[in-house]
Amino acid sequence: MDSIEQYVIDYITKLRITNNLTQKDLANILGVSTSFIGNVENIASPAKYNLKHIRLIAESLEISIQLFFPAQIEKSLD
């Protein structure tokens, strides 16, 4: 798995826990199954969030989508 993918997964997991959301709660926000969330959070699984998922989470938690990406990625795009 790419390091940016793992960063996003770890960040969303942290957001989920910090906001007292269960995997089922997050699945409802994203319109996916609870098992999908479990698979994404399982490092042995190839499942990943996509940009639509990230947008939906950001909108639901009312945070900037930029928070989902590490600062070094932004610098490399300048």
Secondary structure, DSSP 8 states (H G I E B T S, - for coil): --HHHHHHHHHHHHHHHHTT--HHHHHHHHTS-HHHHHHHHSTTS-----HHHHHHHHHHHT--GGGGS-HHHHHHH-
